[in-house]
Amino acid sequence: MERYPVLAGSRDATGTPLLLSTLWLDQDPPERVVFGRPVVWGFSGWAHRPNARLSRVALTVGDAVFLARTPIARIDAGHSMACGFAGVARLPNDALDGRIAMALTLDWDDGHREVRSLGSLDIPKAPLPAPPVRRVEHLVAICMATYNPVPALFRAQIASLRAQTHENWICVIQDDGSSPERWSEIVTATADDPRFQLARNPVNLGFYRNFERSLTRVPPEAAFVAFADQDDVWHPEKLSALIEPLNAGAMLAFSGMRVVRPDGTVLSEVFWPGRQGRYDHPRSLLTANVVTGCSCMFRTELLEWALPFPLAGRYAYHDHWMACCAAGAGTVAYLPRPLNDYVQHGGNTLGYRKAGGRLIAKAVTALALSPAVALAACLPPVRKRWGRILSLLIDVAGAEYTMRAVFAETLRQRGLLSEEEDGEAYPACSGAKRFLLRALLVRGRQGIAYRATALRLLAGLVTERTLRWLTVTVNRVRTF
């Protein structure tokens, strides 16, 4: 059975039987939203039909229609590469009947149209007003996401939490489907301390959604929230040090951190040498996040802006989103001294990398070589051998841009990002390359990470556009 069934309204201009495309979505369509909370979905994927090319893709959610950028070259499609699409949709959150139909309309250059059902969106009724909550002074809710932690590293992290000089805390542990053996280790390591509150997901959500799930369990009386990884080591004064700038009025505070091996050998006194950039504005943080989750703490009221997380795809990070929200809702404070040890090992979700001018050099090289890369990607033997690298250069850059476009639109919808004189941040449908070029040329201190990220994204989009043009041109030549 077709996963996304055809609906009425589909047609074939020639009157022949309808020939369905192969349709792939990078994210499953959402099934439910929170009443009254603006939620944005980054819908993207690819569709392929023999001897036809996408000319228009539109997502319909109830009466609202959202256009996608198309066609986009996709290395991972495995067919005619100019078959991708990406768009940003603002999902309704106040339907009276509780359910809204969703559909994806695919128009092809041969007059063929497909209307594919994406199911329906469940919108619950308005919740009852919550009773007023009195915060418990300096109570910190530590949100830890776990997945098959290394037992020795996990026990060391738990010991470092217990050794905090600030003892007024609880730890909400959200496990993302660890094996029975590792789950047993988690239970055993925390069983004798009631401050640890454990829950387990029935299915694996991924770290972004798992951290979001942990945030929904923060007790309303908590004054502050801190993220914790499963395999770091906190310095004893970490909580007390981060509370100080929050008491002084900051919405979020973060610190430096050392990078160490599992045996404690120090690899670096800072996590991102030479990479620190601006953290005082959501527009800067959208491009280059310098706030690492395991080094930060924020006020509990930030959750009113941050939850639910936007539906931004697999390149979204929880700390990136929270930092953008904090910069839009208040101020962000930085403590330059390290307050925890980041343990570098083979299982890190995002490991330590030496940074500096090489970031810029690599991005400039990628931009300069974009025509050659696009030309090489047109050759099947090259794609077969180097497909993964080509996908990193082209597909990942496009997905990361879409993620930032989803973040930016969600911030706008929640009143955390205002448009400035230089235009909309991360436009979804058109103007992406112009925006990134302006970001590169903006005056003032932005930091290496900001300009390197803008350059890398621009190189990926330029390579994709060149590859798309070459693919379409070759296909047209073949038809003659």
MARLUMSE-160193 format. One record per residue (C-alpha): residue in one letter; y, x, z. Coordinates in nm, 4 decimals, always signed. Layout:
<rs>
['A' [Y X Z]]
...
</rs>
This chain:
<rs>
['M' [+0.0000 +0.0000 +0.0000]]
['E' [+0.3490 +0.1277 -0.0867]]
['R' [+0.5230 +0.2436 +0.2326]]
['Y' [+0.8612 +0.1086 +0.1183]]
['P' [+0.7760 -0.2143 -0.0723]]
['V' [+0.9766 -0.3393 -0.3680]]
['L' [+1.2120 -0.6328 -0.3091]]
['A' [+1.3646 -0.8968 -0.5335]]
['G' [+1.6460 -0.7529 -0.7387]]
['S' [+1.4396 -0.4720 -0.8852]]
['R' [+1.4401 -0.4670 -1.2650]]
['D' [+1.3489 -0.2734 -1.5728]]
['A' [+1.5999 -0.2850 -1.8577]]
['T' [+1.3262 -0.2747 -2.1246]]
['G' [+1.1271 -0.5666 -1.9881]]
['T' [+0.8168 -0.3528 -1.9380]]
['P' [+0.6205 -0.3580 -1.6104]]
['L' [+0.8165 -0.2017 -1.3255]]
['L' [+0.7259 +0.1652 -1.2799]]
['L' [+0.7798 +0.2638 -0.9193]]
['S' [+0.9184 +0.5998 -0.8218]]
['T' [+0.7740 +0.8336 -0.5625]]
['L' [+1.0107 +0.7974 -0.2655]]
['W' [+1.0455 +1.0356 +0.0278]]
['L' [+1.2793 +0.9945 +0.3255]]
['D' [+1.3537 +1.2928 +0.5479]]
['Q' [+1.3862 +1.0632 +0.8512]]
['D' [+1.2049 +0.7374 +0.9156]]
['P' [+1.4447 +0.4416 +0.9122]]
['P' [+1.5673 +0.3514 +1.2613]]
['E' [+1.4094 +0.0467 +1.4180]]
['R' [+1.6458 -0.0217 +1.7061]]
['V' [+2.0038 +0.0496 +1.8168]]
['V' [+2.1871 +0.0057 +2.1456]]
['F' [+2.4133 -0.2987 +2.1613]]
['G' [+2.7807 -0.2158 +2.1350]]
['R' [+2.7337 +0.1594 +2.0801]]
['P' [+2.8363 +0.3072 +1.7417]]
['V' [+2.5303 +0.4718 +1.5858]]
['V' [+2.5337 +0.6733 +1.2636]]
['W' [+2.2258 +0.7496 +1.0526]]
['G' [+2.2081 +1.0365 +0.8064]]
['F' [+1.9774 +0.8985 +0.5371]]
['S' [+1.8439 +1.1507 +0.2877]]
['G' [+1.5400 +1.2263 +0.0777]]
['W' [+1.4325 +1.2304 -0.2858]]
['A' [+1.2885 +0.9959 -0.5461]]
['H' [+1.1059 +1.0850 -0.8684]]
['R' [+1.0165 +0.8946 -1.1839]]
['P' [+0.8877 +1.0621 -1.5015]]
['N' [+1.1513 +1.1028 -1.7730]]
['A' [+1.4299 +0.9470 -1.5655]]
['R' [+1.7093 +1.0700 -1.3415]]
['L' [+1.8745 +0.9135 -1.0387]]
['S' [+2.2243 +0.7891 -1.1142]]
['R' [+2.3063 +0.5961 -0.7956]]
['V' [+2.1565 +0.5480 -0.4484]]
['A' [+2.2875 +0.2900 -0.2034]]
['L' [+2.1693 +0.1901 +0.1437]]
['T' [+2.2207 -0.1733 +0.2394]]
['V' [+2.2261 -0.2666 +0.6087]]
['G' [+2.2932 -0.6373 +0.6374]]
['D' [+2.6124 -0.6927 +0.4360]]
['A' [+2.7250 -0.3298 +0.4534]]
['V' [+2.6616 -0.0893 +0.1646]]
['F' [+2.6677 +0.2908 +0.1984]]
['L' [+2.6597 +0.5148 -0.1080]]
['A' [+2.4781 +0.8469 -0.1123]]
['R' [+2.5557 +1.1715 -0.2900]]
['T' [+2.3162 +1.1931 -0.5841]]
['P' [+2.1573 +1.3580 -0.7643]]
['I' [+2.1051 +1.6589 -0.5375]]
['A' [+1.8756 +1.9466 -0.6271]]
['R' [+1.5812 +1.9630 -0.3872]]
['I' [+1.3460 +2.2608 -0.3966]]
['D' [+1.0950 +2.0803 -0.1745]]
['A' [+1.0599 +1.7769 -0.4067]]
['G' [+0.7999 +1.9412 -0.6261]]
['H' [+0.9136 +1.7411 -0.9318]]
['S' [+1.2264 +1.7441 -1.1427]]
['M' [+1.4523 +1.9025 -0.8837]]
['A' [+1.7658 +1.6945 -0.9506]]
['C' [+1.6214 +1.4003 -0.7614]]
['G' [+1.7652 +1.4201 -0.4095]]
['F' [+2.0186 +1.2078 -0.2243]]
['A' [+2.2051 +1.2174 +0.1078]]
['G' [+2.4424 +0.9747 +0.2757]]
['V' [+2.5857 +0.8625 +0.6076]]
['A' [+2.5558 +0.5038 +0.7335]]
['R' [+2.7342 +0.3351 +1.0239]]
['L' [+2.4771 +0.1009 +1.1708]]
['P' [+2.5916 -0.2394 +1.3009]]
['N' [+2.5425 -0.2931 +1.6716]]
['D' [+2.6482 -0.6526 +1.7396]]
['A' [+2.4338 -0.8821 +1.5222]]
['L' [+2.4110 -1.2371 +1.6532]]
['D' [+2.0535 -1.2975 +1.5363]]
['G' [+1.9254 -0.9649 +1.6686]]
['R' [+1.7733 -0.8311 +1.3437]]
['I' [+1.9264 -0.6948 +1.0234]]
['A' [+1.7384 -0.6121 +0.7028]]
['M' [+1.7710 -0.2663 +0.5466]]
['A' [+1.7040 -0.1706 +0.1859]]
['L' [+1.7506 +0.1280 -0.0415]]
['T' [+1.8626 +0.0666 -0.4010]]
['L' [+1.7705 +0.3326 -0.6571]]
['D' [+1.9412 +0.3161 -0.9967]]
['W' [+1.8099 +0.5337 -1.2792]]
['D' [+1.9759 +0.6541 -1.5973]]
['D' [+1.7303 +0.4516 -1.8130]]
['G' [+1.8545 +0.1199 -1.6667]]
['H' [+1.5677 +0.0906 -1.4197]]
['R' [+1.6558 -0.0354 -1.0684]]
['E' [+1.4379 -0.0377 -0.7595]]
['V' [+1.5257 -0.2129 -0.4351]]
['R' [+1.2963 -0.0775 -0.1641]]
['S' [+1.2633 -0.2362 +0.1780]]
['L' [+1.3223 -0.0099 +0.4780]]
['G' [+1.2285 -0.2763 +0.7300]]
['S' [+1.4712 -0.4278 +0.9754]]
['L' [+1.7002 -0.3026 +1.2488]]
['D' [+1.6523 -0.4555 +1.5931]]
['I' [+1.9776 -0.5110 +1.7843]]
['P' [+1.9221 -0.6264 +2.1436]]
['K' [+2.1429 -0.8750 +2.3185]]
['A' [+2.4423 -0.7572 +2.5151]]
['P' [+2.3327 -0.6201 +2.8531]]
['L' [+2.4655 -0.7573 +3.1780]]
['P' [+2.7610 -0.5644 +3.3214]]
['A' [+2.6410 -0.2750 +3.5325]]
['P' [+2.7410 -0.2795 +3.8988]]
['P' [+2.9944 -0.0159 +4.0053]]
['V' [+2.8359 +0.3152 +4.0937]]
['R' [+2.9509 +0.5587 +4.3568]]
['R' [+2.8860 +0.9193 +4.2640]]
['V' [+2.7179 +1.1392 +4.5221]]
['E' [+2.9451 +1.4375 +4.5686]]
['H' [+2.8183 +1.7448 +4.3829]]
['L' [+2.4734 +1.5945 +4.3104]]
['V' [+2.3445 +1.7728 +3.9990]]
['A' [+2.0814 +1.6194 +3.7718]]
['I' [+1.8977 +1.9018 +3.5943]]
['C' [+1.7414 +1.7793 +3.2680]]
['M' [+1.4476 +1.9919 +3.1578]]
['A' [+1.2543 +1.9286 +2.8357]]
['T' [+0.9018 +2.0720 +2.8307]]
['Y' [+0.6357 +2.1209 +2.5674]]
['N' [+0.3327 +2.3412 +2.6300]]
['P' [+0.5225 +2.5910 +2.8481]]
['V' [+0.3761 +2.9331 +2.9176]]
['P' [+0.2509 +2.8845 +3.2757]]
['A' [+0.3861 +3.2114 +3.4189]]
['L' [+0.7308 +3.1629 +3.2615]]
['F' [+0.7444 +2.7989 +3.3716]]
['R' [+0.6608 +2.8903 +3.7323]]
['A' [+0.9336 +3.1560 +3.7268]]
['Q' [+1.1872 +2.9005 +3.6056]]
['I' [+1.0853 +2.6510 +3.8738]]
['A' [+1.1164 +2.9239 +4.1380]]
['S' [+1.4670 +3.0078 +4.0152]]
['L' [+1.5717 +2.6429 +4.0490]]
['R' [+1.4433 +2.6321 +4.4044]]
['A' [+1.6377 +2.9505 +4.4813]]
['Q' [+1.9767 +2.7976 +4.3914]]
['T' [+2.2422 +2.8411 +4.6565]]
['H' [+2.3604 +2.4876 +4.5709]]
['E' [+2.0707 +2.2776 +4.6958]]
['N' [+2.1970 +1.9260 +4.6183]]
['W' [+2.0082 +1.8700 +4.2940]]
['I' [+1.7212 +1.6840 +4.1327]]
['C' [+1.5283 +1.7938 +3.8252]]
['V' [+1.4320 +1.5368 +3.5618]]
['I' [+1.1431 +1.6821 +3.3621]]
['Q' [+1.0669 +1.5120 +3.0303]]
['D' [+0.7453 +1.6350 +2.8735]]
['D' [+0.7023 +1.5954 +2.4981]]
['G' [+0.3252 +1.5620 +2.4784]]
['S' [+0.1960 +1.8897 +2.6162]]
['S' [-0.1757 +1.9525 +2.6145]]
['P' [-0.3665 +1.8201 +2.9198]]
['E' [-0.4037 +2.1758 +3.0516]]
['R' [-0.0324 +2.2559 +3.0277]]
['W' [+0.0667 +1.9164 +3.1680]]
['S' [-0.1579 +1.9873 +3.4662]]
['E' [+0.0236 +2.3196 +3.5147]]
['I' [+0.3597 +2.1369 +3.5139]]
['V' [+0.2383 +1.8848 +3.7727]]
['T' [+0.0886 +2.1539 +3.9961]]
['A' [+0.3990 +2.3758 +3.9855]]
['T' [+0.6285 +2.0922 +4.0987]]
['A' [+0.4006 +1.8754 +4.3151]]
['D' [+0.5252 +1.9939 +4.6543]]
['D' [+0.8950 +1.9243 +4.5886]]
['P' [+1.0152 +1.5609 +4.5575]]
['R' [+1.3321 +1.6760 +4.3801]]
['F' [+1.1242 +1.7136 +4.0619]]
['Q' [+1.0820 +1.3834 +3.8759]]
['L' [+0.8252 +1.3978 +3.5946]]
['A' [+0.7757 +1.1739 +3.2901]]
['R' [+0.5725 +1.2183 +2.9736]]
['N' [+0.6313 +1.0914 +2.6197]]
['P' [+0.3370 +0.9082 +2.4589]]
['V' [+0.4212 +1.0779 +2.1255]]
['N' [+0.5990 +1.4001 +2.0389]]
['L' [+0.9707 +1.3371 +1.9783]]
['G' [+1.0958 +1.6904 +1.9115]]
['F' [+1.3370 +1.8771 +2.1380]]
['Y' [+1.6517 +1.6893 +2.0224]]
['R' [+1.5135 +1.3446 +2.1008]]
['N' [+1.3288 +1.4704 +2.4072]]
['F' [+1.6505 +1.5966 +2.5656]]
['E' [+1.8131 +1.2640 +2.4783]]
['R' [+1.5269 +1.0843 +2.6550]]
['S' [+1.5771 +1.3035 +2.9625]]
['L' [+1.9490 +1.2141 +2.9709]]
['T' [+1.8657 +0.8428 +2.9841]]
['R' [+1.6863 +0.9130 +3.3131]]
['V' [+1.9866 +1.0697 +3.4853]]
['P' [+2.0536 +0.8637 +3.7993]]
['P' [+2.3980 +0.6982 +3.7898]]
['E' [+2.4930 +0.8450 +4.1269]]
['A' [+2.4675 +1.2035 +3.9929]]
['A' [+2.8072 +1.3705 +3.9571]]
['F' [+2.7009 +1.6464 +3.7158]]
['V' [+2.4273 +1.7139 +3.4612]]
['A' [+2.2803 +2.0497 +3.3596]]
['F' [+2.0316 +2.1328 +3.0845]]
['A' [+1.7376 +2.3607 +3.1608]]
['D' [+1.4861 +2.5251 +2.9315]]
['Q' [+1.1258 +2.5559 +3.0441]]
['D' [+1.1075 +2.9345 +3.0303]]
['D' [+1.4408 +3.0820 +3.1493]]
['V' [+1.5362 +3.2277 +3.4872]]
['W' [+1.8515 +3.1045 +3.6583]]
['H' [+2.0619 +3.3298 +3.8769]]
['P' [+2.0894 +3.1892 +4.2325]]
['E' [+2.4630 +3.1115 +4.2054]]
['K' [+2.4446 +2.9339 +3.8687]]
['L' [+2.4958 +2.5741 +3.9849]]
['S' [+2.7657 +2.6557 +4.2371]]
['A' [+2.9571 +2.8668 +3.9833]]
['L' [+2.9530 +2.5992 +3.7112]]
['I' [+3.0599 +2.3256 +3.9530]]
['E' [+3.3915 +2.5031 +4.0208]]
['P' [+3.5526 +2.4483 +3.6753]]
['L' [+3.4195 +2.0914 +3.6675]]
['N' [+3.5883 +2.0230 +4.0007]]
['A' [+3.9051 +2.1681 +3.8482]]
['G' [+3.8973 +1.9059 +3.5719]]
['A' [+3.6837 +2.0423 +3.2881]]
['M' [+3.4493 +1.7991 +3.1147]]
['L' [+3.1926 +2.0732 +3.0428]]
['A' [+3.1506 +2.4309 +3.1586]]
['F' [+2.9216 +2.6984 +3.0198]]
['S' [+2.8525 +3.0599 +3.0983]]
['G' [+2.7253 +3.3746 +2.9370]]
['M' [+2.3602 +3.4680 +2.9658]]
['R' [+2.1493 +3.7796 +2.9462]]
['V' [+1.8614 +3.8175 +2.7024]]
['V' [+1.5453 +3.9594 +2.8573]]
['R' [+1.1816 +4.0153 +2.7704]]
['P' [+0.9128 +3.8285 +2.9686]]
['D' [+0.8715 +4.1402 +3.1829]]
['G' [+1.2421 +4.1326 +3.2759]]
['T' [+1.3585 +4.4160 +3.0493]]
['V' [+1.7184 +4.3459 +2.9453]]
['L' [+1.7664 +4.3258 +2.5670]]
['S' [+2.1338 +4.2291 +2.5756]]
['E' [+2.3925 +4.1455 +2.8386]]
['V' [+2.5236 +3.8645 +2.6130]]
['F' [+2.3375 +3.6125 +2.3983]]
['W' [+2.5650 +3.6279 +2.0923]]
['P' [+2.7318 +3.9698 +2.0677]]
['G' [+3.0548 +3.9328 +1.8731]]
['R' [+2.9823 +3.5695 +1.7915]]
['Q' [+3.1830 +3.3780 +2.0474]]
['G' [+3.4337 +3.1468 +1.8808]]
['R' [+3.6510 +2.8518 +1.9656]]
['Y' [+3.5118 +2.5899 +2.1989]]
['D' [+3.8310 +2.3905 +2.2638]]
['H' [+3.8163 +2.1458 +1.9714]]
['P' [+3.5362 +1.9309 +1.8275]]
['R' [+3.6365 +2.0241 +1.4729]]
['S' [+3.5667 +2.3924 +1.5441]]
['L' [+3.2452 +2.3174 +1.7311]]
['L' [+3.1197 +2.0969 +1.4478]]
['T' [+3.1057 +2.4026 +1.2261]]
['A' [+2.9897 +2.6638 +1.4776]]
['N' [+2.8558 +2.5726 +1.8188]]
['V' [+2.8931 +2.8476 +2.0799]]
['V' [+2.7825 +2.6362 +2.3786]]
['T' [+2.4186 +2.7048 +2.4602]]
['G' [+2.2454 +2.4148 +2.6351]]
['C' [+2.0681 +2.6124 +2.9047]]
['S' [+2.3987 +2.7723 +3.0101]]
['C' [+2.6081 +2.4564 +3.0496]]
['M' [+2.6860 +2.1781 +3.2952]]
['F' [+2.8958 +1.8669 +3.2374]]
['R' [+3.0304 +1.5611 +3.4114]]
['T' [+2.7979 +1.2611 +3.4137]]
['E' [+3.0641 +1.0397 +3.2546]]
['L' [+3.0245 +1.2404 +2.9343]]
['L' [+2.7020 +1.0446 +2.8780]]
['E' [+2.9123 +0.7323 +2.8147]]
['W' [+3.0376 +0.8981 +2.4938]]
['A' [+2.7280 +1.0979 +2.4008]]
['L' [+2.4488 +0.8394 +2.4272]]
['P' [+2.2751 +0.7403 +2.2151]]
['F' [+2.2490 +1.0547 +2.0061]]
['P' [+2.3311 +1.0187 +1.6357]]
['L' [+2.0397 +1.0023 +1.3920]]
['A' [+2.1162 +1.3391 +1.2367]]
['G' [+1.7825 +1.4851 +1.1235]]
['R' [+1.5685 +1.7783 +1.2227]]
['Y' [+1.8491 +2.0361 +1.2226]]
['A' [+2.0412 +1.8615 +1.5001]]
['Y' [+2.0623 +2.0272 +1.8420]]
['H' [+2.1303 +1.8519 +2.1702]]
['D' [+2.3711 +2.1190 +2.2970]]
['H' [+2.5681 +2.1125 +1.9718]]
['W' [+2.6194 +1.7366 +2.0043]]
['M' [+2.7094 +1.7481 +2.3740]]
['A' [+2.9612 +2.0294 +2.3164]]
['C' [+3.1344 +1.8324 +2.0388]]
['C' [+3.1554 +1.5256 +2.2625]]
['A' [+3.2906 +1.7268 +2.5556]]
['A' [+3.5637 +1.8898 +2.3453]]
['G' [+3.6675 +1.5470 +2.2166]]
['A' [+3.6597 +1.3759 +2.5556]]
['G' [+3.8202 +1.6493 +2.7665]]
['T' [+3.8313 +2.0250 +2.8073]]
['V' [+3.5584 +2.2880 +2.7903]]
['A' [+3.5600 +2.5880 +3.0256]]
['Y' [+3.3843 +2.9198 +2.9723]]
['L' [+3.2629 +3.1599 +3.2417]]
['P' [+3.2085 +3.4965 +3.0708]]
['R' [+2.9590 +3.6329 +3.3226]]
['P' [+2.5829 +3.5681 +3.2743]]
['L' [+2.4363 +3.3046 +3.5058]]
['N' [+2.0843 +3.2872 +3.3655]]
['D' [+1.8339 +3.5044 +3.1818]]
['Y' [+1.7236 +3.3823 +2.8403]]
['V' [+1.3617 +3.4945 +2.8076]]
['Q' [+1.2924 +3.6031 +2.4486]]
['H' [+0.9328 +3.5413 +2.3391]]
['G' [+0.7402 +3.4144 +2.0395]]
['G' [+0.7625 +3.0455 +2.1322]]
['N' [+1.1412 +3.0028 +2.1587]]
['T' [+1.2850 +2.7054 +1.9670]]
['L' [+1.5910 +2.9144 +1.8809]]
['G' [+1.5694 +3.2823 +1.9576]]
['Y' [+1.8265 +3.5533 +2.0259]]
['R' [+1.9616 +3.7236 +1.7172]]
['K' [+2.1972 +4.0167 +1.6961]]
['A' [+2.5200 +3.9004 +1.5402]]
['G' [+2.8530 +4.0362 +1.4304]]
['G' [+2.9937 +4.1285 +1.0922]]
['R' [+2.6502 +4.1065 +0.9330]]
['L' [+2.6752 +3.7282 +0.9519]]
['I' [+2.9778 +3.7363 +0.7235]]
['A' [+2.8195 +3.9965 +0.4943]]
['K' [+2.5037 +3.7920 +0.4467]]
['A' [+2.6997 +3.4751 +0.3747]]
['V' [+2.9257 +3.6520 +0.1230]]
['T' [+2.6197 +3.7981 -0.0507]]
['A' [+2.4565 +3.4544 -0.0708]]
['L' [+2.7713 +3.3066 -0.2261]]
['A' [+2.8062 +3.5899 -0.4774]]
['L' [+2.4423 +3.5614 -0.5846]]
['S' [+2.4378 +3.1805 -0.6038]]
['P' [+2.4345 +3.1640 -0.9886]]
['A' [+2.1462 +3.4127 -1.0080]]
['V' [+1.9547 +3.2306 -0.7342]]
['A' [+2.0007 +2.8954 -0.9110]]
['L' [+1.8841 +3.0408 -1.2427]]
['A' [+1.5773 +3.1949 -1.0800]]
['A' [+1.4944 +2.8671 -0.9048]]
['C' [+1.4621 +2.6975 -1.2453]]
['L' [+1.1518 +2.9057 -1.3176]]
['P' [+0.8259 +2.7509 -1.1865]]
['P' [+0.6620 +3.0890 -1.1060]]
['V' [+0.9630 +3.1841 -0.8946]]
['R' [+0.9578 +2.8520 -0.7080]]
['K' [+0.5855 +2.8868 -0.6463]]
['R' [+0.6187 +3.2339 -0.4976]]
['W' [+0.9589 +3.2112 -0.3290]]
['G' [+0.9836 +2.8369 -0.2667]]
['R' [+1.0217 +2.8688 +0.1089]]
['I' [+1.3104 +3.1158 +0.0829]]
['L' [+1.4791 +2.9081 -0.1876]]
['S' [+1.4441 +2.6003 +0.0315]]
['L' [+1.6137 +2.7836 +0.3196]]
['L' [+1.9024 +2.8825 +0.0937]]
['I' [+1.9498 +2.5422 -0.0713]]
['D' [+1.7729 +2.2535 +0.1038]]
['V' [+1.8486 +2.3642 +0.4594]]
['A' [+2.2176 +2.4203 +0.3844]]
['G' [+2.2422 +2.0655 +0.2476]]
['A' [+2.0555 +1.9201 +0.5462]]
['E' [+2.2781 +2.1079 +0.7911]]
['Y' [+2.5898 +1.9839 +0.6146]]
['T' [+2.4608 +1.6239 +0.6335]]
['M' [+2.3865 +1.6735 +1.0049]]
['R' [+2.7462 +1.7805 +1.0645]]
['A' [+2.8727 +1.4864 +0.8579]]
['V' [+2.6713 +1.2514 +1.0816]]
['F' [+2.8085 +1.4196 +1.3952]]
['A' [+3.1654 +1.3958 +1.2617]]
['E' [+3.1359 +1.0270 +1.1701]]
['T' [+2.9842 +0.9443 +1.5099]]
['L' [+3.2667 +1.1279 +1.6862]]
['R' [+3.5189 +0.9288 +1.4827]]
['Q' [+3.3451 +0.6005 +1.5593]]
['R' [+3.3480 +0.6793 +1.9322]]
['G' [+3.7128 +0.7868 +1.9364]]
['L' [+3.6473 +1.1569 +1.9933]]
['L' [+3.7702 +1.3026 +1.6639]]
['S' [+4.1042 +1.2323 +1.4997]]
['E' [+4.1823 +1.3265 +1.1422]]
['E' [+4.4325 +1.6039 +1.0960]]
['E' [+4.6705 +1.6923 +0.8150]]
['D' [+4.4023 +1.8832 +0.6242]]
['G' [+4.1820 +1.5747 +0.5805]]
['E' [+3.8537 +1.4346 +0.6980]]
['A' [+3.6086 +1.6690 +0.8703]]
['Y' [+3.2757 +1.6938 +0.6870]]
['P' [+3.3216 +1.4144 +0.4281]]
['A' [+2.9892 +1.2505 +0.3505]]
['C' [+3.0030 +1.1562 -0.0176]]
['S' [+3.2522 +1.3841 -0.1925]]
['G' [+3.4795 +1.6765 -0.1162]]
['A' [+3.2237 +1.8833 +0.0778]]
['K' [+3.2952 +2.2109 -0.1017]]
['R' [+3.6723 +2.1600 -0.0799]]
['F' [+3.6444 +2.0987 +0.2934]]
['L' [+3.4359 +2.4139 +0.3487]]
['L' [+3.6766 +2.6203 +0.1403]]
['R' [+3.9690 +2.4953 +0.3509]]
['A' [+3.7707 +2.5765 +0.6644]]
['L' [+3.7292 +2.9338 +0.5418]]
['L' [+4.0998 +2.9729 +0.4758]]
['V' [+4.2288 +2.8075 +0.7936]]
['R' [+4.4620 +3.0302 +0.9903]]
['G' [+4.4188 +3.1325 +1.3502]]
['R' [+4.1353 +3.2576 +1.5668]]
['Q' [+3.8133 +3.0818 +1.4735]]
['G' [+3.5520 +3.3498 +1.5370]]
['I' [+3.2859 +3.5132 +1.3225]]
['A' [+3.0383 +3.2282 +1.3691]]
['Y' [+3.2847 +2.9704 +1.2334]]
['R' [+3.3656 +3.1533 +0.9115]]
['A' [+3.0095 +3.2755 +0.8586]]
['T' [+2.8700 +2.9230 +0.8956]]
['A' [+3.1288 +2.7770 +0.6582]]
['L' [+3.0484 +3.0520 +0.4066]]
['R' [+2.6727 +2.9970 +0.4379]]
['L' [+2.7031 +2.6212 +0.3892]]
['L' [+2.9388 +2.6693 +0.0957]]
['A' [+2.6962 +2.9159 -0.0654]]
['G' [+2.4126 +2.6672 -0.0287]]
['L' [+2.6124 +2.3796 -0.1795]]
['V' [+2.7373 +2.5947 -0.4696]]
['T' [+2.3819 +2.7120 -0.5425]]
['E' [+2.2570 +2.3524 -0.5275]]
['R' [+2.5257 +2.2323 -0.7660]]
['T' [+2.4506 +2.5133 -1.0131]]
['L' [+2.0775 +2.4457 -0.9909]]
['R' [+2.1351 +2.0749 -1.0453]]
['W' [+2.3446 +2.1424 -1.3561]]
['L' [+2.0846 +2.3806 -1.4956]]
['T' [+1.8004 +2.1350 -1.4270]]
['V' [+1.9775 +1.8450 -1.5946]]
['T' [+2.0754 +2.0610 -1.8911]]
['V' [+1.7209 +2.1875 -1.9433]]
['N' [+1.5789 +1.8347 -1.9214]]
['R' [+1.8276 +1.7086 -2.1796]]
['V' [+1.7390 +1.9920 -2.4169]]
['R' [+1.3720 +1.9064 -2.3831]]
['T' [+1.4316 +1.5465 -2.4876]]
['F' [+1.5765 +1.6487 -2.8271]]
</rs>
